[in-house]
Amino acid sequence: MVLSDSPSATPLWRGCERRLGPRRQVGELAELAMKIVGRRVPIVCDPKRVRPAKSEVRTLLCDAGKAARLTDWQPRVGLEAGLERTAKFIRDHLVLYRPEEYTR
């Protein structure tokens, strides 16, 4: 999200700042999502998408601090509740999605 059309505007990424919640790994989020939907599927790691061992960036951490400072935004829904709401929305609106593309 960007709050201005100005070329000098910087993006605001809404996400989980350390003070708003713990750091999470993608695998943890996948495990939590599977728990919420009540379905286990294999987690497959594509070696072509893994960061190289000598990569300059090993951890990506989303920080909502700037959005909080500039807009007074604060999260009102926790991670698990948000994932539960998302799963319910998708179940209730499956026509908006193409699940057959993701189940091959």
C-alpha positions as CSV (number, residue, x, y, z in Angstrom):
1,M,0.0,0.0,0.0
2,V,1.3,3.5,-0.9
3,L,-0.3,6.6,0.7
4,S,0.7,9.0,-2.1
5,D,1.2,9.2,-5.9
6,S,4.4,11.1,-5.3
7,P,7.5,9.5,-6.8
8,S,9.2,9.8,-3.4
9,A,6.4,7.8,-1.6
10,T,7.5,4.6,0.0
11,P,5.3,1.6,0.3
12,L,3.7,0.5,3.5
13,W,3.5,-3.2,4.0
14,R,0.9,-4.5,6.4
15,G,2.3,-7.5,8.2
16,C,3.4,-8.8,11.5
17,E,5.8,-6.6,13.3
18,R,7.7,-8.3,16.1
19,R,5.8,-6.2,18.7
20,L,2.5,-7.3,17.1
21,G,3.3,-11.0,17.1
22,P,6.0,-13.6,16.8
23,R,8.1,-14.2,13.7
24,R,6.7,-17.1,11.7
25,Q,8.2,-19.3,9.1
26,V,6.3,-20.2,5.9
27,G,6.2,-23.9,7.0
28,E,4.5,-22.9,10.3
29,L,1.9,-20.9,8.5
30,A,1.2,-23.9,6.2
31,E,0.9,-26.2,9.2
32,L,-1.5,-23.8,10.9
33,A,-3.6,-23.4,7.7
34,M,-3.8,-27.2,7.4
35,K,-4.9,-27.5,11.0
36,I,-7.6,-24.9,10.4
37,V,-9.1,-26.5,7.3
38,G,-8.7,-30.0,8.7
39,R,-6.7,-31.3,5.8
40,R,-3.1,-32.5,5.5
41,V,-1.3,-32.1,2.2
42,P,2.3,-32.7,1.5
43,I,4.6,-29.6,1.6
44,V,6.9,-29.7,-1.3
45,C,10.0,-27.5,-1.5
46,D,11.2,-26.6,-5.0
47,P,15.0,-26.4,-4.9
48,K,14.9,-23.8,-7.7
49,R,13.0,-21.5,-5.3
50,V,15.3,-21.9,-2.3
51,R,17.6,-18.9,-1.6
52,P,21.2,-19.7,-2.3
53,A,23.4,-20.5,0.7
54,K,25.4,-17.3,0.3
55,S,22.3,-15.1,-0.4
56,E,22.5,-11.6,1.0
57,V,19.0,-12.0,2.5
58,R,18.2,-15.0,4.7
59,T,15.2,-13.7,6.5
60,L,12.3,-11.6,5.2
61,L,10.4,-10.0,8.0
62,C,7.3,-8.0,7.4
63,D,7.0,-4.9,9.6
64,A,3.7,-3.0,10.1
65,G,5.4,-0.3,12.2
66,K,5.4,2.4,9.5
67,A,1.7,1.8,8.7
68,A,1.0,2.0,12.5
69,R,2.9,5.3,12.9
70,L,1.5,7.0,9.8
71,T,-2.1,5.8,9.8
72,D,-2.8,4.7,13.4
73,W,-3.5,1.3,12.0
74,Q,-3.5,-1.6,14.5
75,P,-4.4,-5.2,13.9
76,R,-7.8,-6.2,15.2
77,V,-7.6,-9.9,14.3
78,G,-4.9,-12.3,15.3
79,L,-3.2,-14.6,12.9
80,E,-5.1,-17.8,13.7
81,A,-8.5,-16.0,13.7
82,G,-7.5,-14.3,10.4
83,L,-6.7,-17.6,8.8
84,E,-10.0,-19.0,10.0
85,R,-11.9,-16.1,8.5
86,T,-10.0,-16.5,5.3
87,A,-10.7,-20.2,5.1
88,K,-14.4,-19.6,5.8
89,F,-14.5,-16.9,3.1
90,I,-13.0,-19.2,0.5
91,R,-15.3,-22.1,1.5
92,D,-18.3,-19.7,1.2
93,H,-17.1,-18.2,-2.1
94,L,-15.5,-21.1,-3.9
95,V,-16.8,-19.9,-7.2
96,L,-14.3,-17.1,-7.0
97,Y,-11.4,-19.5,-6.9
98,R,-10.0,-22.2,-9.2
99,P,-9.1,-25.0,-6.7
100,E,-8.5,-27.5,-9.6
101,E,-5.3,-25.5,-10.5
102,Y,-3.9,-26.0,-7.0
103,T,-4.7,-29.7,-6.5
104,R,-2.8,-31.2,-9.4
